[in-house]
Amino acid sequence: MTTWLPFTALTFLTAFAHERPRQFRDAPERIAMVAIATEVAQADVMARWHHHPRMLGAVIIEAILAESGLDQDVHSGLRRGRAGEICLMQIAPVNIAWQPFSDSFDALAGVEFEPTSECIMAGVKTLLAADLRCTRKHPKGNWVRVLWTGYQYSAYCFGGKYAKERERETNRIAWTRWEPKDQHIDALDAASNQLLNQ
């Protein structure tokens, strides 16, 4: 058994996958790996996050779900966005946030732990930049909605339909009590063991 268990990320992502059994039937280890990468990214940037700690994990998970839907073809790089966006967080080629984490833009795609982690870290860096830039411009506004607007439109910090939906889902992820099930813990253990053996 692992000593640290990312229950929030794991249980939410697993519940998301169980709602779509045809799409994710062979994915429990991949989803557990994404949950572990989410927790690693969260721990890495927590000191720079100035909102409730639980919201950071929720923002990361919502970004993954909103941008890629955990789709394996997007995760692996087989399918990209219209502007060439890549990986679970749909990082755009013009976004330089990936550079500290990866040797090349294309290396962000892949279902292994290293590219998954690099992709999530690049996305988290983009989220932090949007949060810092946009909450300064709108200090009295709804920071979650402002963050999502800044994440989607790097030049703007106003709300909109996209931002309202992302705000609602982020709050749902953050404040719903997700109870881990045995299969979630088993999947996390399998993914952890696989990572340790690489």
C-alpha positions in Angstrom: 0.0 0.0 0.0 1.3 3.5 -0.8 1.9 6.0 1.9 0.3 8.9 0.1 -3.1 8.5 -1.6 -4.5 11.2 -3.9 -8.0 10.3 -3.1 -9.6 13.5 -4.4 -8.0 13.4 -7.8 -8.2 9.6 -8.1 -11.8 9.2 -7.0 -13.1 12.1 -9.0 -11.3 11.0 -12.2 -12.3 7.4 -11.6 -16.0 8.4 -11.1 -15.8 10.4 -14.3 -14.4 7.4 -16.2 -17.1 5.0 -14.7 -19.8 7.3 -16.0 -18.4 6.5 -19.5 -17.6 2.8 -19.4 -17.2 2.2 -23.1 -14.6 5.0 -23.4 -12.6 4.1 -20.3 -13.0 0.4 -19.8 -9.3 -0.3 -20.1 -8.1 2.8 -18.3 -7.9 2.4 -14.5 -4.1 2.4 -14.3 -3.9 5.4 -16.8 -6.4 7.3 -14.7 -4.5 6.5 -11.5 -1.3 7.7 -13.2 -3.0 11.0 -14.1 -4.2 11.4 -10.5 -0.7 10.9 -9.2 0.7 13.4 -11.7 -2.0 15.8 -10.6 -1.0 15.4 -7.0 2.7 15.8 -7.9 1.9 19.1 -9.7 -0.3 20.3 -6.9 2.5 19.7 -4.3 5.0 21.4 -6.5 3.1 24.7 -6.8 1.2 24.8 -3.6 3.5 27.5 -2.1 2.6 29.9 -5.0 -1.2 29.2 -4.7 -3.0 31.9 -2.7 -6.5 30.3 -2.6 -8.0 27.4 -0.7 -5.6 24.4 -1.1 -8.5 22.1 -2.2 -9.2 24.4 -5.1 -5.9 23.9 -6.7 -6.5 20.2 -7.3 -10.0 21.0 -8.5 -8.8 23.5 -11.0 -6.2 21.1 -12.3 -8.8 18.3 -12.6 -11.3 20.6 -14.3 -8.7 21.7 -16.8 -7.9 18.1 -17.7 -11.6 17.2 -18.1 -12.6 20.4 -19.9 -9.6 20.4 -22.3 -9.3 16.7 -23.2 -12.0 14.7 -21.4 -9.2 12.3 -20.5 -9.4 11.0 -24.0 -6.6 8.5 -24.7 -6.0 9.7 -28.3 -5.5 13.3 -26.9 -3.4 12.0 -24.1 -1.1 10.0 -26.4 -0.9 12.8 -29.0 -2.7 11.0 -31.8 -5.3 13.7 -31.8 -4.6 17.4 -31.4 -6.6 20.6 -31.1 -7.4 22.9 -34.0 -4.4 25.1 -33.3 -2.1 22.1 -32.7 -2.8 21.9 -28.9 -1.3 18.8 -27.4 -1.8 16.5 -24.4 -4.4 16.3 -21.6 -4.1 20.0 -20.8 -4.2 21.0 -24.5 -1.1 23.2 -24.4 -0.9 25.4 -27.5 2.4 25.4 -29.5 2.7 29.2 -28.8 2.5 28.7 -25.1 6.0 28.6 -23.7 4.9 27.2 -20.3 6.1 23.8 -21.4 9.7 24.7 -21.9 11.0 24.3 -18.3 9.4 20.8 -18.1 10.1 19.2 -21.4 12.8 18.9 -24.1 10.3 19.4 -26.9 6.7 20.4 -27.4 5.9 17.0 -28.9 7.3 15.3 -25.8 4.3 16.6 -23.8 2.1 13.9 -25.4 2.3 10.3 -24.2 0.5 8.0 -21.9 3.6 7.3 -19.8 4.1 9.1 -16.5 6.9 11.5 -17.6 5.0 13.2 -20.5 1.8 13.2 -18.5 3.5 14.9 -15.6 5.2 17.4 -17.9 2.0 18.2 -19.6 0.1 18.8 -16.4 3.0 21.0 -15.0 2.9 23.1 -18.1 -0.9 23.5 -17.8 -0.6 24.3 -14.1 2.0 27.0 -14.9 -0.5 28.5 -17.4 -3.3 28.3 -14.8 -1.1 30.1 -12.2 -0.1 32.8 -14.7 -3.8 33.3 -15.6 -4.8 33.5 -11.9 -2.0 36.0 -11.0 -2.7 38.2 -14.0 -6.4 38.2 -13.9 -7.1 38.3 -10.1 -4.8 41.4 -10.0 -7.0 43.1 -12.7 -10.2 42.0 -10.9 -9.4 41.8 -7.2 -13.1 42.0 -6.2 -14.4 39.6 -8.8 -15.1 35.9 -8.7 -11.5 34.6 -8.9 -12.5 31.2 -10.2 -14.4 32.6 -13.1 -11.7 35.2 -13.8 -9.0 32.4 -13.7 -10.9 30.4 -16.3 -11.3 33.3 -18.6 -7.6 34.1 -18.4 -6.8 30.4 -19.0 -8.9 30.3 -22.1 -8.1 33.8 -23.5 -4.6 34.8 -22.4 -5.2 38.4 -23.3 -8.6 38.8 -21.5 -9.8 38.5 -17.9 -13.6 38.9 -18.2 -16.2 36.2 -17.6 -18.4 34.4 -20.1 -20.4 31.2 -20.6 -17.2 29.1 -20.8 -15.9 30.6 -17.5 -19.2 30.2 -15.7 -19.4 26.5 -16.6 -15.7 25.9 -15.6 -16.4 27.7 -12.3 -19.4 25.5 -11.5 -17.6 22.3 -12.3 -14.5 23.4 -10.3 -16.6 24.1 -7.2 -18.4 20.8 -7.7 -15.1 18.9 -7.8 -13.6 20.8 -4.9 -16.5 20.6 -2.5 -18.2 17.3 -3.2 -17.1 14.5 -0.8 -15.5 11.8 -2.9 -15.2 8.5 -1.1 -12.5 6.2 -2.5 -13.6 2.7 -3.4 -11.5 -0.4 -3.2 -11.0 -0.5 -7.0 -9.7 3.1 -6.9 -7.2 2.2 -4.2 -6.2 -0.9 -6.2 -5.7 1.1 -9.4 -3.6 3.7 -7.5 -1.4 0.9 -6.0 -1.0 -0.7 -9.5 0.0 2.7 -11.0 2.3 3.5 -8.1 4.0 0.2 -8.4 4.3 0.6 -12.2 6.0 4.0 -11.7 8.3 2.7 -9.1 9.4 -0.1 -11.4 10.2 2.2 -14.4 
